[in-house]
Amino acid sequence: MELNALEQSLHTARALVMADLAAADVVEADIVSLVEDAVTHRRWWVEQWPEGAEFVAGLVAQDVQDALLERYGRWPLCPACSPEDEPHALDVEPELGPDPHWVCTKAAVAVAPVGALGEVLRR
């Protein structure tokens, strides 16, 4: 059974965000629930605007980041800046667009595509 494009975009978004959470070793049951909540919310959103399916990964990443900030603190912390700098979170750019990346706005550098944060954190 093949998934339709909407469901595929949601599954992809979930997988990408979960990969980034796992890379930062932040995968606990309550955090996975935050991801599921974000996916559920974005399911309604993309049903209303199917052309936005390619934007879902970035939006789910932002939703999870916002929920984590409210409950636990900043995530993901920037690996691009010096450890002596004040810890700060990466942002997702574009805010609403395809091919979302984690970026450090302080250093003005793209750190990793959403879903590939592990490649940077393992260095």
C-alpha positions in Angstrom: 0.0 0.0 0.0 1.5 3.3 -1.1 1.3 6.4 1.1 -0.2 9.5 -0.5 2.0 12.6 -0.8 0.6 14.3 2.2 1.2 11.3 4.5 4.7 10.8 3.0 5.6 14.4 3.8 4.5 13.9 7.4 6.3 10.7 7.8 9.5 12.2 6.3 9.2 15.3 8.6 8.8 13.0 11.7 11.8 10.9 10.6 14.0 14.0 10.0 13.2 15.6 13.3 13.6 12.3 15.2 17.0 11.8 13.6 18.1 15.3 14.9 16.7 14.6 18.3 18.5 11.2 18.4 21.8 12.8 17.3 21.6 15.2 20.2 20.6 12.3 22.5 17.2 13.9 23.4 14.8 11.1 22.6 12.6 10.3 25.5 9.0 9.3 25.5 7.7 12.7 26.4 9.8 14.3 23.7 8.6 11.8 21.1 5.1 12.8 22.1 6.0 16.4 21.3 7.0 15.3 17.8 3.7 13.4 17.4 1.8 16.4 18.5 3.6 18.6 16.0 2.9 16.1 13.2 -0.8 15.9 14.1 -1.0 19.7 14.1 0.7 19.9 10.7 -1.4 17.2 9.3 -4.4 19.5 9.6 -2.4 22.4 8.2 -1.2 20.5 5.1 -4.7 19.1 4.5 -5.8 22.7 4.2 -2.9 23.7 2.0 -1.6 20.7 0.1 0.9 22.8 -1.8 2.7 23.3 1.5 3.6 19.6 1.8 7.3 20.4 1.0 7.4 22.8 3.9 6.3 20.4 6.6 9.7 19.2 7.7 10.9 22.7 8.6 7.6 23.5 10.3 7.6 20.3 12.4 11.2 21.1 13.4 10.2 24.6 14.5 7.2 23.3 16.4 9.3 20.8 18.3 11.9 23.4 19.0 9.3 25.7 20.4 7.7 23.0 22.5 11.2 22.0 23.9 12.0 25.6 24.7 8.8 26.0 26.7 9.4 22.7 28.7 13.1 22.0 28.7 15.2 24.7 27.2 17.0 25.6 24.0 17.5 22.9 21.3 19.5 22.2 19.3 22.4 24.1 20.7 24.8 25.6 18.2 27.9 23.5 17.5 29.4 26.1 15.2 30.3 28.7 17.7 33.0 28.6 20.2 32.3 26.9 23.5 33.3 30.1 25.2 30.3 31.9 23.6 27.0 31.9 25.4 25.1 28.8 24.3 22.4 29.5 21.8 20.0 27.5 19.7 20.1 27.1 16.0 17.2 28.4 13.9 15.4 26.7 11.0 15.6 28.5 7.7 13.7 29.2 5.6 10.9 29.6 8.1 8.4 28.6 5.4 10.1 27.0 2.5 11.5 23.8 1.1 14.9 22.3 2.0 15.0 23.5 5.6 18.4 23.9 7.4 19.6 24.4 10.9 21.4 27.7 10.9 23.4 29.8 13.3 22.2 33.3 12.9 25.0 34.6 15.1 27.7 33.3 12.8 25.5 33.5 9.7 26.3 29.9 8.7 24.1 26.9 7.7 25.1 24.1 10.1 23.1 21.2 8.6 19.9 20.3 6.8 17.1 19.3 9.1 17.5 15.6 9.6 21.3 15.7 9.2 22.4 17.3 12.5 24.1 14.1 13.6 26.7 14.5 10.8 27.8 17.8 12.5 27.5 16.6 16.1 29.6 13.5 15.5 32.6 15.6 14.3 
